[in-house]
């Protein structure tokens, strides 16, 4: 299998006029019944591999939120610095797929990445990641959690949050907006919230004690100063021509094996509905492992050896 990778990949890259700005990546995952490749490994495989690599190489750690647009355009905002990096990605070789027995499938892809510098794009991206006030988040129906020391009212009786309600997530009973599945925002009203106001909230599905609680089982009044949003970003309306198609929050650890090749291990939370789902638990969590190679440093044989001895180390 690994000798075949070297031969096929060499022939694919050899057809390109240049390897400048070409990224070759090998990812572990699985194929769905319809043939779609779904990247990701189990949490245990991810953790074990992370532990082994950390013994030999000090990883570079970074967190970010990536916003995906049409035509291969991606903007990524990095935590701490707030730097925005936008790239246009274009596939340049056919995917090389391998399905070894009793192990994860492998997909090797080759893409040309071109930096994109657009004031309009960066302005829109920064609008997406600008923290919003609690009144605005209430109007949009954001998910909240309750202060552990708070007292709320259920059926006109006081209840300490620490006795059970604190285990659940809550949503405003009367949001001003709803977001359709195609991301269209529909407005019903324009509520004005005050700093000493009590807000009616409904619980989301969860577990309280040892009992499952269905959505909407409890209706409470909570003080606006004693609720905390699970995500401080709102569902900002997009402006053409930059219309998001997906969001992905990332916690990445990168292990550089040599100049031009790294092993990226990333915990991701993905959503194709809203940026909020990347932070409030509604997104899809994956553990992704990939080897990224610039195609210039060393050769396909060394890249194949990395796949064999590191990605498939277990």
N, C-alpha and C positions, 0 to 999 in steps of 0.2 A: 504493500500500500504506500509506504513512504517513498520508495524508489519511484513509484508512479507519480507521486506529487511533484518530485523534482523535475521529471521529464515534461509533464503536462504544463506545469507552471513556467518552466524555461521557454517552452515553445510559445506560450501565450504572451509573455513579456517581450520576447524577441521580435514580435510583430509590431511593437510600438515604436514610433519614431524617436521617442525620448522617454526617459524615466524620471524626468524632472517633475516634482509635485505629484508623483504617483505613490499612492499608499496601497500596500498589499496587506490584507488582514485575514487571519485564520481564526474562525470562531467555532466554539463548541455549542451544540444544541441538539435539536431533534426536528424531524420532519412531520408535519401534520398530515392527515390522510389525503388532503387535497394537494400535497406537494409543497406547501409553504414551509419555509425554514423558520423555526422558532428558536432564537438564541437563548442560551441559559443552561446552567447546571444546577444540581441540588445544593442546598445550603451547606450540607456536610462536605461535599466534594470541594466546594468553594473555600470553606474554612480550612480544610486540610491542606489544600494547595497553597493557600495564603500563608499558612504556618511554615510550610517547608521553604517557600521562596524567601520569607523574611529572615531566615537563618543565614542567607548568603548575600542578599542585596537589600539595601535600605530603600524602601519605597518612597516615591513622591506622592503625597496625599493632596487631594483637592476635591472640593464640592462645587457643583454647578447645577444650573437649570438650563436645559436645551429646549428650544422652540423650533419645531419643524414646519417648513412651509412647502409649497409646491415646487416642482422642478428641481428637487435635490438641494434646496436651500435650507441651511440650518444656522441658527444664531444661538450662541452659548454664553451665558452670563456666569462668571466665576465668583464664588463667595470670597469675601474679604476685600479683594481689590475692586470688585464691581466691573471688571473689564468685560467688554462685549466683543466676542469674536464671531464673525459670520463667514461661512464657507459655502460655496456652490460645489456639490459633489456630482461627478459624472462617471458612470460605469464605463470602463475601457476594455475589460476582458470578460469573457464568459465565466460565470461562477464554476468553480471546481468543487464538486460535492462527493463526499465519501461517507459510507455507512458501514463502519466496521461492526463485527458481531459483538454483542454484549458490551457495548460502550456508546458514548455520545457520538452523534453524527458530526461531521466536519464540513464547513463551507469556507472556501478561500475565494476572496473577492479582490478585484483590483479597480481602483478608482482614481480619477484625477480630481484634486481638490484645489479650487481657486478662491483666494480671499476676496471677499466682497466688501467694499467700502461705500456705504450709503447712509447719509444723514437721516433720511426719512425712515429707513429700516431700523437704525439704532434708536431713533426717537420712539418708534412704536414698541420696540423691545423693552426699552426702559419704562414705558407706560405700563406694560404687562407686569413688571416686577416692582412697581412702586407700592409700598405698603399702604393699605387703606384703613380708614377709621372704622370703629365698631358700628356706628350708625349706618355707614354705607354698606358694610358687610351684612348687617341685619336686613337691609332692604333687598339684598341679593339672595337671601336665603342660605348664607354660609353655615357650615357646621360649627358648633361651639361645644366647649366643655365647661363645667361649672367649677367655681372656686371651691376647694375642698372644705373651707371653713364657712361657706355660705349657708344661709337658710332660705329655702324656697317655699312657695305655697302651692299645695295640691288639694283641690276641692275645698279651698278656703282655709285649710289647716296648715300650720307651719311644719316643715320637715327639714331636718339637718341633712345636708348633702352627703356627709360622711357616712350616713346610715344606708346608702345604696344608690341614690341618684347620681352620685359622682362617678359611678362605673359606666354610665351611658353617655352617648353623644346626643346633642340636642340641636334642633333646627327651629328658626322662627316660625310660628304658626301662620303668620300672615305676611309673607315676603311681598315686596313691591314688584319683583321681577320673577320670571321663570325663564329658563334657557331650554330651548328645544333641542332634540337630538342633532339637528343640523346647525346648532350653535346660534340660532336666531333668538334674540332677547325680546321678550314681550313684557310690557309694563302695565300693571293694573292700577297702581295708586302711587302716591308720593308722601310717605310717612315722615313726619318730623319727630326725631327722638331727642329727649332731654336727658341731662346727666343724672337726674334722680328718678328716672322712669323705671317701672316694672314692665317686663316684656313677657308675653305669652310664648312658651316654647313647647315643642313636641319632641318626644324621644325618638331616636333612630333605633333600629333593631340591635340588640346586644344581649349581654348576660348580666344579671344582677343577683349576687349571691350565687346560688347554684341553679337558677332558673332562667330559661330563655325568655327574653322580653320582645314581643313583636313591635314593629314600627307603629308609633302613634298610641301605644298603650297608656302613656301618661301625658297629661297636659299640666304644665306648671306655670307659675309666675316667678320669674327670676329678675333680680335687680340688674340693671345694665352695667353696673360697676363690678358685678360678680360673675361675669361670663367672659370666656376667653376664646377667641377664634382659633380653630385648628390650622387655618391658613390665613395669612394676612394679605394675600393677593386676591384680587377680584376678577370676575369674568369680564374683562375689558372687551368692548366691541372692537373687532379688527377693522382696519381701513385698507381697502385695495390699494396697491396690488399685492400686499403682503398679508395673506390669509393663513393663519396657523392650521395645520392638519393634525398635530400631536404635540405633546409635552413630555419631557422626561427629566426627573430630578436624578442626580448622580452623586454617589460617593465612590470616588475612584482611587485606587492605589496602583501606581505605575512602577514597574521594575525594569530598569534599563539594563539589558544584558550586554549591549555594546552600542556605540553611536549608530543610530539609525534603526535599532530594534528594541522594542519594549514589550513586556507582558502587562496588559491592562486587566485589572480585576475590579469590577464595578458592581456595586449594589444600585439597582435602578428601580424607580417607581414610575410607571408609564401610564399615560392616559391619552386617548384620542377624543376626549370630551372637554376637559377643562384643566387649567393649571392647578386648580384647587385640589383635584383628585390625586395629584402627586404628593400632597402633604397631609391630607386628612384621612388616609387609610383606604380610600375607595379605588385607588389605582392598582395596577398589576405589578407586583414586585418580582424582579428577576435577579439572578446572580450570574453575571456575564464574565466570561473568560475569553480573551483574544490575544493573539500575537500580532503586533503591528510592525511592518517592515517597510523601509523606504525604497527597497528595490536596488539600491546602489551599494550600500555597505555590505561587504561579503557577497554571498551568492545564494542561489536557490537550494543548494545542498545544505548549507548551514541553516537556512530557514526551515527546511524539512526536518533537520535534526532537532531544532527547537520544538517543533510540533510533536515529534515522536517522544522526546525525553522529558518535556515539561508539560505540554497540554495533556498528553496521554501518559502521564507519569503514574497513574493508578490503574 
